[in-house]
Amino acid sequence: MRARGLGTTRKTVTRWERGVVPDAAAQAVLRELFEVSREAYARTSWPRWLPTGAVAGATETWDREGTVRALDNVTEEAPVDRRRFIVLAGAEILLPVFQWRLNPGPWIAYQEDGRQVSTALVDEIEQLMATRRRMDDEHGGGALLSALNADLRFITDLLKNGSYQNETGRRLYATAAEAARLAGWAAAESGRYAAAQSYYLAALRATSAVGDRALGVNVVGFMGTLSYATGRLDDATKLMDLAAAESAKTPEAVQAMTWARLGRAYAKVADQNTARAALNRASELLGRAVVGDAPPWAYWVDETRISAQLGRALYDMGDYLGAERELTAAVASCGERYPRDRATWLGRVATAQLRRGRLDESCMTARRVVDLLADQVDTSRGSGLLRTFSGELAARGPSAVGREFAEYATARLA
């Protein structure tokens, strides 16, 4: 800091550690040194924008106070851009999930002090979460992260400072859990993996507050997805195993998606027998699902999704013909809906076609991905799949069709 023109000493830093707030010049240099984004710095007060490596939701107590504290902390700390910091792994991430599994919740959710939280307001918040889910379907999670964090902060403030009866409180915790889960997904879509993990852990505590096993299973499933997305495959299979075991207490649609995710995780570690058995189990469970029995957030669990999970698992196992078949069918079934998912599915189809030597077809498919990313959705997963395709296309050597695709992608995504 002295090299940047400040008169900082050890004594200065000690005073900061004891509660003195650095002046604006010192904070600006600290922000630069820790590579904290301007957006996160402007949104979050000192010292919460400092990247400590702590993960909100990992160590709080499993009760009302710990849950509200985890939700409060995550809304302040997760928006800080900590892309360079390592997420929890191994026992550190598995322990909170085991605690959730054994936690005796739910607990009484009423609160007497503060301004009254009306049933009508909770109705509006629940409708907002339904709208946010649809917005994510259509536009991708990246653009929604700030809005979802603000939603979660508002709900958490009601939990902390509002007055409500037990049923209203339970609904507030449930909406907090879903807002945190959605924020975690949006953070993961943006490549902010440590933030995603914090949101998921806070969401898991909120599901425990109301004893919502189905939503908790869904959160653990997303944690497993995050694990294999960041290369922690052993964590992924263990988390998915836990989710599958707990899903027995949930509706068949939730079980089906959980077993499909389990299949994906085992496909990542090349355990084809377990992967295929899990995916077959998912199809069987979906066939037994009762219409209207699934929770509202599981509206997207259908045959198309199971086909897409199978296609992605086949892709991971190197069965590119099967992957193309299943994913192409899923894309066709969606029609114009779910552009973010279509972008990620088509990204795999394009690479599968390329790896099978079908250069012209692969470039045509990849153009569809480019159009979706340029016109409709913000998804780091879709962009990553397109980069994989482009890298493999370039590695094959120069060709007219390859050059035309590169020019098209550069012009559309500029």
Disulfide bonds with the S-S distance in Angstrom:
none
